[in-house]
């Protein structure tokens, strides 16, 4: 008699099953979601669209309504994504979910990709000039080396 072992989670063996796309409302992040949706459709993968809610303890300490503002941004993004999905229904069917994670963009995307067992991560090119000095989220994700990372301009 042979003992059967339960197969453990194996990343990227038969093509991606979960593609994480980071979105923050910028043009490049929306292009990244569009690109990732095409990948998800062709691979029959789940598209996990992730918005990272910034954690700003200093703003919260001063009484700024940080959670309300980031919650409104997330709701606006979901509405925009749902609207785009409705426009292409029947032509372009993609399984997708929307998630929010708290934190800084890099740490939040790492947490999201790990928790969702992502096979690939898609992000938009940074539109901030300061990232040339401290490193963009995309470069930091690539250096992490846990998943294939696609950067969409």
N, CA, C and O of each residue as an XYZ file, in Angstrom:
612
protein
N       0.847     -1.166      0.000
C       0.000      0.000      0.000
C       0.895      1.233      0.000
O       1.890      1.283      0.723
N       0.545      2.215     -0.802
C       1.333      3.431     -0.912
C       0.644      4.551     -0.163
O      -0.561      4.763     -0.297
N       1.422      5.259      0.621
C       0.871      6.421      1.320
C       0.819      7.593      0.347
O       1.819      7.941     -0.280
N      -0.364      8.197      0.231
C      -0.492      9.374     -0.621
C      -0.285     10.611      0.234
O      -0.898     10.767      1.290
N       0.571     11.468     -0.228
C       0.782     12.717      0.477
C      -0.042     13.807     -0.189
O      -0.164     13.851     -1.413
N      -0.594     14.668      0.617
C      -1.355     15.787      0.094
C      -0.383     16.754     -0.558
O       0.592     17.169      0.067
N      -0.642     17.121     -1.825
C       0.275     18.053     -2.475
C       0.219     19.416     -1.792
O      -0.855     19.908     -1.446
N       1.374     20.007     -1.609
C       1.431     21.325     -1.003
C       1.239     22.366     -2.083
O       1.380     22.088     -3.273
N       0.917     23.565     -1.648
C       0.739     24.667     -2.582
C       2.017     24.849     -3.387
O       3.113     24.920     -2.831
N       1.860     24.923     -4.708
C       2.996     25.067     -5.596
C       2.723     26.269     -6.498
O       1.724     26.295     -7.216
N       3.591     27.242     -6.462
C       3.394     28.483     -7.194
C       3.778     28.319     -8.669
O       4.860     27.822     -8.981
N       2.888     28.738     -9.571
C       3.199     28.862    -10.979
C       3.485     27.587    -11.735
O       4.311     27.599    -12.647
N       2.837     26.485    -11.396
C       3.156     25.223    -12.056
C       2.435     25.029    -13.383
O       3.038     24.521    -14.328
N       1.196     25.406    -13.486
C       0.405     25.201    -14.700
C      -0.124     26.527    -15.227
O      -1.259     26.596    -15.699
N       0.656     27.541    -15.155
C       0.183     28.869    -15.506
C      -0.420     29.528    -14.283
O      -0.722     28.859    -13.295
N      -0.595     30.830    -14.348
C      -1.102     31.538    -13.172
C      -2.553     31.205    -12.864
O      -3.385     31.113    -13.767
N      -2.841     31.030    -11.609
C      -4.211     30.829    -11.150
C      -4.754     32.102    -10.506
O      -5.955     32.368    -10.543
N      -3.847     32.887     -9.913
C      -4.225     34.156     -9.287
C      -3.236     35.224     -9.739
O      -2.026     35.087     -9.558
N      -3.771     36.287    -10.329
C      -2.946     37.420    -10.752
C      -3.364     38.613     -9.910
O      -4.529     39.008     -9.915
N      -2.411     39.184     -9.188
C      -2.671     40.366     -8.361
C      -2.298     41.606     -9.166
O      -1.205     41.689     -9.727
N      -3.216     42.565     -9.215
C      -2.950     43.843     -9.874
C      -3.153     44.953     -8.854
O      -4.226     45.084     -8.265
N      -2.113     45.746     -8.654
C      -2.195     46.870     -7.726
C      -2.821     48.072     -8.404
O      -2.462     48.414     -9.531
N      -3.752     48.711     -7.721
C      -4.425     49.885     -8.275
C      -4.478     50.983     -7.217
O      -4.770     50.727     -6.049
N      -4.188     52.221     -7.653
C      -4.291     53.345     -6.735
C      -5.067     54.511     -7.350
O      -5.156     55.586     -6.758
N      -5.622     54.292     -8.530
C      -6.391     55.333     -9.198
C      -5.593     56.103    -10.232
O      -6.173     56.865    -11.005
N      -4.278     55.930    -10.270
C      -3.462     56.622    -11.265
C      -3.696     55.991    -12.635
O      -4.155     54.854    -12.740
N      -3.373     56.745    -13.677
C      -3.550     56.225    -15.037
C      -2.744     54.949    -15.252
O      -3.244     53.994    -15.846
N      -1.499     54.927    -14.774
C      -0.669     53.739    -14.996
C      -1.211     52.534    -14.233
O      -1.100     51.408    -14.718
N      -1.793     52.742    -13.054
C      -2.337     51.598    -12.313
C      -3.600     51.071    -12.989
O      -3.852     49.866    -12.970
N      -4.392     51.956    -13.584
C      -5.583     51.504    -14.304
C      -5.186     50.753    -15.579
O      -5.849     49.789    -15.962
N      -4.109     51.189    -16.231
C      -3.600     50.432    -17.384
C      -3.089     49.064    -16.928
O      -3.252     48.072    -17.638
N      -2.473     49.008    -15.749
C      -1.986     47.727    -15.212
C      -3.149     46.767    -14.969
O      -3.035     45.574    -15.253
N      -4.256     47.270    -14.451
C      -5.432     46.429    -14.221
C      -5.989     45.932    -15.559
O      -6.377     44.770    -15.680
N      -6.026     46.813    -16.558
C      -6.512     46.393    -17.877
C      -5.613     45.304    -18.463
O      -6.109     44.318    -19.010
N      -4.303     45.477    -18.352
C      -3.352     44.484    -18.853
C      -3.526     43.162    -18.098
O      -3.577     42.091    -18.703
N      -3.617     43.253    -16.770
C      -3.774     42.054    -15.942
C      -5.090     41.343    -16.249
O      -5.160     40.115    -16.185
N      -6.129     42.102    -16.579
C      -7.403     41.459    -16.901
C      -7.283     40.645    -18.186
O      -7.894     39.583    -18.306
N      -6.504     41.134    -19.146
C      -6.260     40.361    -20.364
C      -5.496     39.082    -20.065
O      -5.811     38.023    -20.607
N      -4.494     39.180    -19.205
C      -3.753     37.983    -18.795
C      -4.675     36.985    -18.106
O      -4.649     35.790    -18.398
N      -5.486     37.493    -17.191
C      -6.395     36.624    -16.434
C      -7.401     35.944    -17.367
O      -7.698     34.760    -17.210
N      -7.919     36.693    -18.331
C      -8.886     36.124    -19.272
C      -8.244     35.004    -20.093
O      -8.820     33.925    -20.234
N      -7.057     35.263    -20.632
C      -6.402     34.260    -21.476
C      -5.965     33.028    -20.685
O      -5.948     31.924    -21.229
N      -5.615     33.198    -19.421
C      -5.145     32.088    -18.599
C      -6.261     31.461    -17.758
O      -6.032     30.486    -17.042
N      -7.477     32.030    -17.850
C      -8.590     31.596    -17.016
C      -8.205     31.663    -15.529
O      -8.513     30.765    -14.745
N      -7.533     32.742    -15.179
C      -7.068     32.956    -13.802
C      -7.995     33.946    -13.101
O      -8.758     34.670    -13.739
N      -7.909     33.956    -11.796
C      -8.629     34.938    -11.000
C      -7.809     36.222    -10.978
O      -6.608     36.194    -10.709
N      -8.456     37.342    -11.259
C      -7.808     38.645    -11.169
C      -8.142     39.235     -9.806
O      -9.303     39.527     -9.517
N      -7.134     39.408     -8.978
C      -7.316     40.012     -7.665
C      -6.815     41.453     -7.742
O      -5.610     41.703     -7.764
N      -7.748     42.384     -7.781
C      -7.406     43.806     -7.849
C      -7.246     44.298     -6.425
O      -8.146     44.150     -5.598
N      -6.083     44.890     -6.146
C      -5.739     45.244     -4.773
C      -5.492     46.742     -4.648
O      -4.686     47.318     -5.379
N      -6.194     47.355     -3.715
C      -5.959     48.761     -3.357
C      -5.340     48.770     -1.965
O      -5.879     48.174     -1.033
N      -4.216     49.443     -1.832
C      -3.547     49.541     -0.536
C      -3.980     50.838      0.129
O      -3.707     51.931     -0.367
N      -4.658     50.696      1.260
C      -5.106     51.869      1.998
C      -3.952     52.396      2.838
O      -3.460     51.700      3.726
N      -3.516     53.626      2.561
C      -2.387     54.172      3.317
C      -2.709     54.284      4.804
O      -3.818     54.647      5.197
N      -1.724     53.968      5.599
C      -1.852     54.117      7.048
C      -1.050     55.353      7.418
O       0.174     55.375      7.292
N      -1.748     56.376      7.874
C      -1.085     57.626      8.225
C      -1.376     57.972      9.673
O      -2.287     58.752      9.952
N      -0.610     57.398     10.605
C      -0.886     57.652     12.009
C      -0.776     59.122     12.383
O      -1.513     59.593     13.249
N       0.140     59.860     11.741
C       0.294     61.278     12.077
C      -0.963     62.051     11.691
O      -1.435     62.895     12.453
N      -1.506     61.760     10.502
C      -2.731     62.431     10.065
C      -3.900     62.074     10.952
O      -4.725     62.929     11.277
N      -3.975     60.814     11.345
C      -5.072     60.377     12.213
C      -4.946     61.025     13.586
O      -5.951     61.378     14.204
N      -3.715     61.181     14.064
C      -3.503     61.794     15.374
C      -3.933     63.254     15.366
O      -4.363     63.784     16.391
N      -3.819     63.901     14.221
C      -4.229     65.300     14.114
C      -5.708     65.447     13.816
O      -6.204     66.562     13.655
N      -6.415     64.327     13.741
C      -7.855     64.375     13.527
C      -8.267     64.332     12.063
O      -9.441     64.530     11.750
N      -7.342     64.081     11.175
C      -7.692     63.999      9.752
C      -8.498     62.724      9.512
O      -8.154     61.667     10.042
N      -9.562     62.812      8.725
C     -10.406     61.633      8.453
C      -9.763     60.710      7.414
O     -10.291     60.542      6.315
N      -8.628     60.118      7.766
C      -7.846     59.305      6.838
C      -8.616     58.079      6.388
O      -8.685     57.806      5.190
N      -9.194     57.338      7.309
C      -9.899     56.102      6.962
C     -11.088     56.390      6.054
O     -11.342     55.647      5.106
N     -11.817     57.467      6.341
C     -12.969     57.820      5.502
C     -12.524     58.140      4.081
O     -13.144     57.698      3.114
N     -11.440     58.915      3.960
C     -10.955     59.310      2.637
C     -10.480     58.109      1.843
O     -10.847     57.965      0.677
N      -9.674     57.240      2.438
C      -9.174     56.075      1.705
C     -10.312     55.102      1.409
O     -10.286     54.422      0.383
N     -11.296     55.027      2.278
C     -12.465     54.194      2.015
C     -13.248     54.709      0.822
O     -13.741     53.923      0.013
N     -13.367     56.034      0.707
C     -14.058     56.630     -0.437
C     -13.296     56.355     -1.734
O     -13.907     56.092     -2.769
N     -11.967     56.414     -1.679
C     -11.151     56.116     -2.860
C     -11.387     54.669     -3.282
O     -11.584     54.392     -4.465
N     -11.370     53.744     -2.321
C     -11.595     52.326     -2.632
C     -12.971     52.128     -3.249
O     -13.104     51.396     -4.229
N     -14.003     52.769     -2.690
C     -15.358     52.641     -3.234
C     -15.430     53.194     -4.652
O     -16.100     52.616     -5.509
N     -14.750     54.302     -4.907
C     -14.723     54.888     -6.238
C     -14.039     53.971     -7.243
O     -14.492     53.839     -8.380
N     -12.950     53.339     -6.821
C     -12.244     52.403     -7.699
C     -13.119     51.192     -8.017
O     -13.177     50.751     -9.165
N     -13.792     50.661     -7.013
C     -14.682     49.513     -7.242
C     -15.779     49.897     -8.226
O     -16.092     49.124     -9.132
N     -16.366     51.072     -8.063
C     -17.428     51.519     -8.966
C     -16.905     51.651    -10.395
O     -17.580     51.258    -11.347
N     -15.703     52.205    -10.540
C     -15.114     52.367    -11.867
C     -14.817     51.006    -12.509
O     -15.051     50.820    -13.703
N     -14.310     50.071    -11.730
C     -13.994     48.737    -12.247
C     -15.280     47.994    -12.615
O     -15.340     47.337    -13.655
N     -16.303     48.095    -11.770
C     -17.589     47.443    -12.079
C     -18.188     48.011    -13.372
O     -18.722     47.270    -14.197
N     -18.092     49.325    -13.534
C     -18.613     49.965    -14.731
C     -17.881     49.457    -15.972
O     -18.509     49.153    -16.986
N     -16.568     49.366    -15.892
C     -15.787     48.851    -17.020
C     -16.138     47.398    -17.306
O     -16.207     46.989    -18.465
N     -16.360     46.620    -16.254
C     -16.724     45.207    -16.419
C     -18.075     45.082    -17.116
O     -18.244     44.226    -17.984
N     -19.032     45.920    -16.750
C     -20.360     45.884    -17.367
C     -20.298     46.241    -18.851
O     -21.037     45.673    -19.656
N     -19.416     47.182    -19.221
C     -19.310     47.601    -20.622
C     -18.841     46.464    -21.526
O     -19.192     46.430    -22.706
N     -18.057     45.539    -20.991
C     -17.517     44.460    -21.826
C     -18.128     43.095    -21.513
O     -17.646     42.074    -22.004
N     -19.180     43.072    -20.703
C     -19.822     41.800    -20.344
C     -20.280     41.076    -21.612
O     -20.853     41.685    -22.516
N     -20.020     39.774    -21.663
C     -20.395     38.985    -22.816
C     -19.314     38.947    -23.896
O     -19.276     38.026    -24.711
N     -18.453     39.934    -23.898
C     -17.349     39.976    -24.855
C     -16.062     39.554    -24.153
O     -15.231     38.839    -24.714
N     -15.921     40.008    -22.932
C     -14.677     39.860    -22.184
C     -15.045     39.470    -20.761
O     -15.285     40.339    -19.923
N     -15.091     38.185    -20.483
C     -15.465     37.732    -19.146
C     -14.228     37.391    -18.342
O     -13.408     36.569    -18.752
N     -14.104     38.026    -17.203
C     -12.963     37.818    -16.307
C     -13.494     37.632    -14.898
O     -14.339     38.396    -14.432
N     -12.991     36.616    -14.230
C     -13.308     36.451    -12.802
C     -12.418     37.425    -12.043
O     -11.197     37.400    -12.195
N     -13.026     38.284    -11.223
C     -12.215     39.234    -10.486
C     -12.783     39.465     -9.088
O     -13.970     39.271     -8.824
N     -11.894     39.882     -8.225
C     -12.237     40.263     -6.850
C     -11.506     41.568     -6.551
O     -10.455     41.850     -7.126
N     -12.071     42.349     -5.655
C     -11.431     43.585     -5.212
C     -11.086     43.434     -3.744
O     -11.930     43.044     -2.937
N      -9.850     43.743     -3.400
C      -9.394     43.639     -2.011
C      -8.745     44.946     -1.586
O      -8.136     45.645     -2.396
N      -8.883     45.263     -0.315
C      -8.123     46.377      0.246
C      -7.247     45.816      1.357
O      -7.666     44.954      2.129
N      -6.038     46.319      1.416
C      -5.085     45.956      2.461
C      -4.501     47.253      3.004
O      -4.237     48.181      2.239
N      -4.299     47.326      4.305
C      -3.679     48.534      4.862
C      -2.162     48.472      4.718
O      -1.577     47.393      4.623
N      -1.540     49.639      4.705
C      -0.082     49.688      4.721
C       0.496     50.601      3.673
O      -0.213     51.349      3.001
N       1.815     50.519      3.552
C       2.495     51.259      2.493
C       2.343     50.449      1.211
O       2.094     49.246      1.287
N       2.484     51.062      0.035
C       2.232     50.338     -1.210
C       3.051     49.052     -1.355
O       2.501     48.019     -1.736
N       4.333     49.097     -1.063
C       5.158     47.899     -1.206
C       4.748     46.816     -0.209
O       4.461     45.687     -0.607
N       4.719     47.145      1.059
C       4.378     46.166      2.097
C       2.974     45.616      1.927
O       2.733     44.430      2.151
N       2.045     46.483      1.529
C       0.674     46.043      1.319
C       0.548     45.071      0.155
O      -0.184     44.085      0.239
N       1.268     45.352     -0.942
C       1.214     44.441     -2.092
C       1.879     43.109     -1.779
O       1.408     42.063     -2.225
N       2.967     43.135     -1.020
C       3.623     41.884     -0.617
C       2.661     41.060      0.234
O       2.499     39.861      0.007
N       2.024     41.701      1.212
C       1.060     40.996      2.066
C      -0.094     40.438      1.245
O      -0.512     39.296      1.438
N      -0.607     41.258      0.324
C      -1.728     40.825     -0.509
C      -1.335     39.629     -1.374
O      -2.065     38.640     -1.443
N      -0.185     39.723     -2.030
C       0.257     38.636     -2.916
C       0.503     37.353     -2.134
O       0.175     36.264     -2.604
N       1.077     37.478     -0.948
C       1.309     36.286     -0.119
C      -0.015     35.688      0.361
O      -0.224     34.479      0.271
N      -0.906     36.541      0.869
C      -2.174     36.049      1.414
C      -3.066     35.440      0.326
O      -3.749     34.443      0.562
N      -3.054     36.042     -0.857
C      -3.897     35.559     -1.947
C      -3.230     34.453     -2.766
O      -3.805     33.950     -3.731
N      -2.015     34.080     -2.371
C      -1.234     33.045     -3.072
C      -1.099     33.377     -4.558
O      -1.411     32.566     -5.429
N      -0.627     34.590     -4.815
C      -0.494     35.080     -6.185
C       0.569     34.306     -6.946
O       1.600     33.915     -6.398
N       0.289     34.098     -8.227
C       1.260     33.507     -9.143
C       1.983     34.592     -9.927
O       3.058     34.350    -10.475
N       1.401     35.789     -9.983
C       1.995     36.906    -10.708
C       1.457     38.206    -10.119
O       0.359     38.246     -9.564
N       2.256     39.271    -10.249
C       1.864     40.592     -9.766
C       2.037     41.576    -10.920
O       3.058     41.565    -11.607
N       1.030     42.427    -11.127
C       1.087     43.446    -12.173
C       0.871     44.799    -11.519
O      -0.089     44.996    -10.774
N       1.780     45.736    -11.807
C       1.673     47.089    -11.258
C       1.957     48.094    -12.359
O       2.563     47.766    -13.378
N       1.512     49.318    -12.138
C       1.788     50.393    -13.078
C       3.125     51.031    -12.762
O       3.614     50.968    -11.634
N       3.708     51.647    -13.783
C       4.961     52.365    -13.636
C       4.742     53.554    -12.713
O       3.741     54.260    -12.832
N       5.665     53.774    -11.803
C       5.542     54.876    -10.861
C       5.557     56.207    -11.588
O       6.341     56.420    -12.513
N       4.684     57.090    -11.156
C       4.620     58.424    -11.749
C       5.303     59.458    -10.870
O       5.189     60.659    -11.116
N       6.017     58.994     -9.840
C       6.683     59.896     -8.909
C       8.160     60.029     -9.238
O       8.859     59.028     -9.400
N       8.632     61.259     -9.336
C      10.047     61.499     -9.629
C      10.935     61.067     -8.464
O      12.088     60.695     -8.679
N      10.426     61.107     -7.253
C      11.216     60.737     -6.077
C      11.631     59.288     -6.047
O      12.579     58.930     -5.348
N      10.938     58.444     -6.794
C      11.255     57.014     -6.777
C      12.589     56.691     -7.431
O      13.113     55.590     -7.258
N      13.144     57.640     -8.183
C      14.467     57.401     -8.759
C      15.515     57.294     -7.657
O      16.550     56.653     -7.840
N      15.249     57.914     -6.527
C      16.224     57.920     -5.439
C      15.963     56.820     -4.413
O      16.905     56.190     -3.933
N      14.693     56.582     -4.072
C      14.397     55.594     -3.031
C      13.929     54.259     -3.587
O      13.783     53.298     -2.831
N      13.691     54.180     -4.885
C      13.258     52.926     -5.496
C      11.749     52.852     -5.597
O      11.032     53.157     -4.644
N      11.284     52.448     -6.744
C       9.841     52.345     -6.959
C       9.304     51.063     -6.341
O      10.057     50.142     -6.022
N       8.001     51.025     -6.181
C       7.344     49.826     -5.667
C       7.633     48.651     -6.599
O       7.900     47.541     -6.137
N       7.580     48.891     -7.907
C       7.814     47.819     -8.878
C       9.210     47.225     -8.725
O       9.367     46.004     -8.713
N      10.213     48.072     -8.610
C      11.589     47.577     -8.469
C      11.728     46.783     -7.177
O      12.372     45.734     -7.160
N      11.137     47.266     -6.111
C      11.219     46.554     -4.837
C      10.505     45.204     -4.913
O      10.971     44.229     -4.324
N       9.369     45.135     -5.638
C       8.664     43.858     -5.806
C       9.510     42.869     -6.609
O       9.569     41.685     -6.278
N      10.157     43.357     -7.656
C      11.026     42.494     -8.460
C      12.151     41.953     -7.602
O      12.473     40.767     -7.673
N      12.749     42.805     -6.797
C      13.865     42.382     -5.940
C      13.436     41.392     -4.870
O      14.253     40.599     -4.400
N      12.178     41.424     -4.482
C      11.666     40.475     -3.493
C      11.789     39.062     -4.037
O      12.114     38.136     -3.295
N      11.530     38.890     -5.334
C      11.756     37.618     -6.000
C      10.780     36.509     -5.686
O      11.112     35.341     -5.891
N       9.591     36.818     -5.198
C       8.612     35.775     -4.890
C       7.707     35.424     -6.056
O       7.212     34.300     -6.140
N       7.481     36.386     -6.971
C       6.550     36.194     -8.077
C       7.093     36.893     -9.301
O       7.919     37.800     -9.190
N       6.630     36.472    -10.484
C       6.925     37.281    -11.671
C       6.198     38.622    -11.530
O       5.035     38.656    -11.129
N       6.860     39.694    -11.847
C       6.267     41.027    -11.736
C       6.280     41.674    -13.121
O       7.314     41.723    -13.788
N       5.125     42.165    -13.537
C       5.018     42.890    -14.796
C       4.740     44.344    -14.456
O       3.844     44.652    -13.669
N       5.522     45.237    -15.061
C       5.347     46.670    -14.856
C       4.778     47.250    -16.141
O       5.380     47.133    -17.208
N       3.616     47.874    -16.030
C       2.922     48.435    -17.189
C       3.153     49.936    -17.212
O       2.899     50.614    -16.216
N       3.640     50.476    -18.354
C       3.876     51.932    -18.430
C       2.588     52.733    -18.482
O       2.627     53.962    -18.548
